[in-house]
Amino acid sequence: MKSFWTKAALGAAAIACVGAVHAMTIDFEHVDTSAMLLPPLVLDGDTMTQTGFTFGIYDPHNPSPFPDNPDYALVGSLASGVDATTCLDGVCPRANPSAFLETVNDGIFFASHGGDQLTLNSFRAAFLAPSGVQLSSNTVAYLAVEADRADGGYAVGVFALKGPSNGDTSFASYLAANAQIIGGSGTLTSGDVTSLYAYAYYCNPSTGSCNFGSSDRGQFALDDLSITAVPEPSSWLLLAAGLGALGVSARRRRSA
């Protein structure tokens, strides 16, 4: 009987631990858009969910004319690499035939439903050519990722996005560990990260200046975000309590 309960406790602990720390991929393939007004178009104030995350696009340079309501400006879309009509100006970035999220001069935020500690592992991204602008092949854009922590701290890291080739841009893969830190403290993966925010800078190759906000040219697309989520300490306490109750139950059963 002792062997049975020992094995049961170990098995339960193993199952719980496997489920406690888990990596998830946000691929935008099966997104819950029920909270959006005009999907697949993303309006300022829209949110969507997938794999335990809430995310959306926020335009800090688009103030609402109404105190209590957003003005529902178009800020992005859920696009498909095989359907040019879903992409900005009918041109999709190359090297991605699947679904992805694109934004027009705005920022994309991600937060876990359970307030878990987050670790961004990797992602794919592409620079989107500004509407009505002919870009040179040496155009550079930088994607900035901000990791916000539970203690109020943060870190901002940047990644160079591929410029246009033959008039088109393409997706590339990036590791969070390779970010060039330009703000805050620590790294994108240090501390208790609870939310992520991504935005882009457009850089003029002729002047060398980079701009975000009023330029209306900081446009980018994201896909395949690999994020590891770890439950908050309170969740671990509940897990420990559950295993403790299992042990008590086992002892009572043996006494009976």
Secondary structure, DSSP 8 states (H G I E B T S, - for coil): -HHHHHHHHHHHHHHHHHHHSEEEEE-SSS-B-TT-SSTTEEETT-EEEETTEEEEEE-TT---SBTTB----EEEEEEETTBGGGSGGG---BS--SEEEEESSSEEEEEETT--EEEEEEEEEEE---TT----TT-EEEEEEEEEETTS-EEEEEEEE---BTTB-B-EEEEGGG-EEEEESS-TTSS-EEEEEEEEEEE-TTT--EE-STTS---EEEEEEEEEEE--HHHHHHHHHHHHHHHHHHHHHHH-
